[in-house]
Amino acid sequence: MIKIGIIGFGYWGPNLVRNFSSQKEGNVIAIAETRKERHPSISVNYSNTIIYSNTSELINNVDIDAVVIATPVFSHYSLAKEALLAGKHVLLEKPMTSSVDESKELIDIAKSKNLVLMVDHTFLYTGAVQKMKKLIDQKQLGKLQYFDSTRINLGLFQPDVNVLWDLAPHDISILNYLVKNKPFSVNATGVSHTNNGIENVAYMTINYEDDFIAHFNCSWTSPVKVRSTLIGGDDKMLVYNDLEPSEKIRIYDTGYNHTSDEEKNRIMVDYRTGDVFIPKLSSQEALFGVAFDFIDSIINSKEPLANAELGLEVVKVLEASQKSIKNRGKEIII
């Protein structure tokens, strides 16, 4: 039985406690929450759990095997480093850290102590993303050409990171999981309408060394909530709408063929429109899969799906996007 301590009982913390408490080989024995006004509600719902207001007390509890950190990104590095040095396995909320150097240092510590270091990229454990991975690996879409993501809504404005750091990690992790090629460079633009230097609307393009391209549209100031991704292949195209309750994925047997007429110096395009296929997806809660994978990786000494290296790759893209935004969209080599 893996004994778990969870740091942070804000928006995501209750979901983590619920899913880890549902694991056969895991048990949440402690919760650390610095805001003491939340302690009474924790006590009511989790009466057998130790409650700390000091995170170090939880980390230094010798009975705890693993620590789950659900706090703002600026605190991830220091808390994770303290936990790893104390010999605890660590699951971090996304993004992994606020810099590439911080992520690399945590990976080095985890490796030196033979500890599991994992990032909660929850979407990798959804039935939709797992189905997309299977379809792409089986070449059902043909050669991939583009990945186009829109993740917009009204709020929540974050006080410490811009909209790309807040929303884009979901889709960057999905992209890196689905596509084998490594990103080459990033261009990003954004604007702050709150005069605090934190961009609330941003656009990012990830460039590759071949003809594949990825684009991201993120906003905290949209009148509607949109969570959609288009993935184009030269055989078929896929639409992923995470807000759709049941039919989240649609595969379109749609494409085009082109030929060149050198004499007339133009391209001739023939379009093809076929059937639409809606696959059946697993309905298991993604966060349950995250909790299971973390505990299973500890017990069996294996690498989790959402491993620290994948978390590092996401931070590399985010850090490059920040440099590009501050340099008016300049291309930043990753």
KOLMI-184331 format. One line per field, with one value per residue (C-alpha): residue number from 1; residue in one letter; x, y, z. Coordinates in steps of 0.5 Angstrom, whole numbers. Example, Ala and Ser with C-alpha at 12.3 -4.5 7.8 and 13.67 -1.06 7.14 Angstrom:
BEGIN
i <- (1_2)
aa <- (A_S)
x <- (25_27)
y <- (-9_-2)
z <- (16_14)
This chain:
BEGIN
i <- (1_2_3_4_5_6_7_8_9_10_11_12_13_14_15_16_17_18_19_20_21_22_23_24_25_26_27_28_29_30_31_32_33_34_35_36_37_38_39_40_41_42_43_44_45_46_47_48_49_50_51_52_53_54_55_56_57_58_59_60_61_62_63_64_65_66_67_68_69_70_71_72_73_74_75_76_77_78_79_80_81_82_83_84_85_86_87_88_89_90_91_92_93_94_95_96_97_98_99_100_101_102_103_104_105_106_107_108_109_110_111_112_113_114_115_116_117_118_119_120_121_122_123_124_125_126_127_128_129_130_131_132_133_134_135_136_137_138_139_140_141_142_143_144_145_146_147_148_149_150_151_152_153_154_155_156_157_158_159_160_161_162_163_164_165_166_167_168_169_170_171_172_173_174_175_176_177_178_179_180_181_182_183_184_185_186_187_188_189_190_191_192_193_194_195_196_197_198_199_200_201_202_203_204_205_206_207_208_209_210_211_212_213_214_215_216_217_218_219_220_221_222_223_224_225_226_227_228_229_230_231_232_233_234_235_236_237_238_239_240_241_242_243_244_245_246_247_248_249_250_251_252_253_254_255_256_257_258_259_260_261_262_263_264_265_266_267_268_269_270_271_272_273_274_275_276_277_278_279_280_281_282_283_284_285_286_287_288_289_290_291_292_293_294_295_296_297_298_299_300_301_302_303_304_305_306_307_308_309_310_311_312_313_314_315_316_317_318_319_320_321_322_323_324_325_326_327_328_329_330_331_332_333_334)
aa <- (M_I_K_I_G_I_I_G_F_G_Y_W_G_P_N_L_V_R_N_F_S_S_Q_K_E_G_N_V_I_A_I_A_E_T_R_K_E_R_H_P_S_I_S_V_N_Y_S_N_T_I_I_Y_S_N_T_S_E_L_I_N_N_V_D_I_D_A_V_V_I_A_T_P_V_F_S_H_Y_S_L_A_K_E_A_L_L_A_G_K_H_V_L_L_E_K_P_M_T_S_S_V_D_E_S_K_E_L_I_D_I_A_K_S_K_N_L_V_L_M_V_D_H_T_F_L_Y_T_G_A_V_Q_K_M_K_K_L_I_D_Q_K_Q_L_G_K_L_Q_Y_F_D_S_T_R_I_N_L_G_L_F_Q_P_D_V_N_V_L_W_D_L_A_P_H_D_I_S_I_L_N_Y_L_V_K_N_K_P_F_S_V_N_A_T_G_V_S_H_T_N_N_G_I_E_N_V_A_Y_M_T_I_N_Y_E_D_D_F_I_A_H_F_N_C_S_W_T_S_P_V_K_V_R_S_T_L_I_G_G_D_D_K_M_L_V_Y_N_D_L_E_P_S_E_K_I_R_I_Y_D_T_G_Y_N_H_T_S_D_E_E_K_N_R_I_M_V_D_Y_R_T_G_D_V_F_I_P_K_L_S_S_Q_E_A_L_F_G_V_A_F_D_F_I_D_S_I_I_N_S_K_E_P_L_A_N_A_E_L_G_L_E_V_V_K_V_L_E_A_S_Q_K_S_I_K_N_R_G_K_E_I_I_I)
x <- (0_3_2_1_1_-3_0_-6_-13_-15_-19_-16_-14_-21_-21_-14_-16_-22_-18_-12_-17_-20_-14_-13_-6_-6_-8_-8_-6_-5_-7_-3_-7_-4_-10_-13_-20_-21_-19_-26_-28_-23_-24_-31_-30_-23_-24_-18_-13_-8_-8_-2_-2_6_8_15_11_8_14_18_13_17_10_9_12_9_7_3_4_-3_0_1_7_12_12_13_21_22_17_18_26_25_20_25_31_27_26_19_16_13_7_7_1_2_6_12_16_17_24_27_33_29_26_32_35_29_30_37_35_30_34_40_35_31_25_19_18_11_7_-1_-2_-9_-11_-6_-11_-17_-21_-20_-13_-12_-16_-12_-6_-8_-11_-5_0_-4_-3_-11_-10_-4_2_1_1_-2_-4_-9_-11_-16_-17_-21_-26_-28_-23_-19_-14_-8_-3_3_3_1_-5_0_3_-4_-8_-3_0_-6_-5_3_3_-2_2_8_5_2_7_14_18_21_19_25_23_17_14_9_5_1_-2_-4_-10_-9_-3_1_5_2_-1_-9_-9_-4_-2_3_6_11_15_18_24_19_13_9_6_2_-2_-5_-10_-11_-15_-18_-22_-27_-35_-35_-31_-28_-24_-22_-17_-16_-11_-10_-7_-6_-11_-16_-17_-20_-24_-23_-28_-27_-34_-38_-41_-40_-38_-31_-28_-30_-26_-27_-25_-23_-17_-14_-10_-5_-2_3_2_9_7_1_5_-1_-3_-9_-13_-18_-22_-25_-30_-33_-36_-35_-33_-35_-31_-33_-29_-27_-31_-26_-24_-18_-15_-17_-12_-7_-7_-7_-1_3_2_3_10_12_11_13_19_17_17_10_6_6_14_18_22_15_14_21_19_13_17_22_16_13_20_21_14_15_22_18_13_17_21_15_14_22_23_26_30_28)
y <- (0_7_12_19_26_31_39_44_43_49_48_41_38_35_31_29_26_23_19_17_15_10_6_-1_0_7_11_19_19_27_33_40_46_53_57_54_56_50_45_44_42_37_35_33_30_26_25_20_24_28_36_40_48_47_43_41_37_33_32_30_25_18_14_18_15_19_27_30_37_41_49_55_53_58_53_47_47_48_43_38_39_38_32_29_30_27_21_22_20_26_28_35_39_42_45_42_48_55_54_49_49_47_41_39_39_35_30_29_29_24_19_20_17_12_16_17_24_25_31_31_32_29_29_24_19_21_16_21_22_15_13_19_16_9_12_16_10_6_11_12_19_18_23_28_35_40_40_46_48_53_53_59_62_68_67_65_70_68_72_69_66_68_65_60_57_56_53_51_45_41_41_41_35_32_34_31_25_24_26_23_29_34_41_45_52_57_63_67_73_76_82_84_88_88_92_87_84_78_76_74_73_69_65_60_57_51_49_43_41_37_40_39_45_46_52_54_60_61_66_68_73_70_70_63_57_53_46_44_41_39_34_34_28_27_21_23_29_29_34_33_37_36_40_34_30_23_24_28_25_25_22_25_22_28_31_33_31_36_37_42_45_48_51_55_56_54_48_44_41_36_35_29_29_22_19_21_16_17_12_9_12_9_13_12_18_21_23_16_13_19_16_9_10_14_8_3_6_6_-1_-4_1_3_10_13_15_22_22_28_28_29_35_38_38_42_47_48_50_55_58_59_62_67_69_70_74_79_79_81_74_72_65_62_55_50)
z <- (0_-2_3_0_2_-2_-2_-4_-3_-8_-15_-17_-10_-8_-15_-13_-6_-9_-14_-10_-5_-10_-11_-9_-7_-5_1_2_9_10_6_7_6_8_8_15_13_9_14_17_10_9_16_15_8_10_18_18_14_18_16_16_15_14_7_10_16_11_7_13_15_15_14_7_1_-5_-5_-10_-11_-13_-12_-17_-22_-18_-12_-16_-16_-9_-6_-11_-10_-2_-3_-7_-3_3_-1_-4_-10_-13_-18_-20_-23_-30_-32_-29_-27_-29_-32_-36_-31_-26_-29_-31_-24_-21_-26_-24_-17_-18_-22_-17_-12_-16_-15_-20_-22_-26_-29_-28_-36_-35_-42_-44_-40_-43_-48_-53_-53_-53_-59_-63_-61_-64_-70_-71_-70_-75_-80_-80_-82_-87_-86_-81_-84_-78_-71_-70_-62_-60_-52_-50_-45_-40_-34_-30_-30_-27_-22_-24_-31_-38_-42_-45_-39_-36_-42_-47_-43_-44_-52_-52_-48_-53_-59_-56_-54_-61_-66_-66_-69_-64_-65_-68_-66_-63_-65_-61_-60_-54_-51_-44_-43_-35_-36_-31_-37_-36_-43_-43_-51_-54_-61_-62_-67_-67_-73_-75_-79_-84_-87_-81_-77_-70_-68_-61_-60_-52_-49_-42_-45_-50_-49_-51_-48_-54_-53_-60_-64_-71_-74_-81_-85_-92_-92_-87_-82_-75_-70_-63_-59_-51_-49_-53_-48_-52_-59_-58_-64_-71_-77_-84_-90_-93_-97_-103_-109_-112_-119_-122_-129_-130_-137_-133_-127_-123_-118_-120_-113_-113_-107_-104_-99_-96_-90_-82_-77_-70_-65_-59_-53_-46_-41_-35_-31_-34_-27_-24_-30_-27_-20_-22_-27_-21_-16_-21_-23_-16_-14_-21_-22_-29_-33_-32_-39_-37_-35_-33_-39_-43_-37_-39_-47_-45_-41_-46_-51_-46_-44_-52_-53_-47_-50_-57_-54_-51_-57_-62_-65_-66_-68_-62_-63_-58)
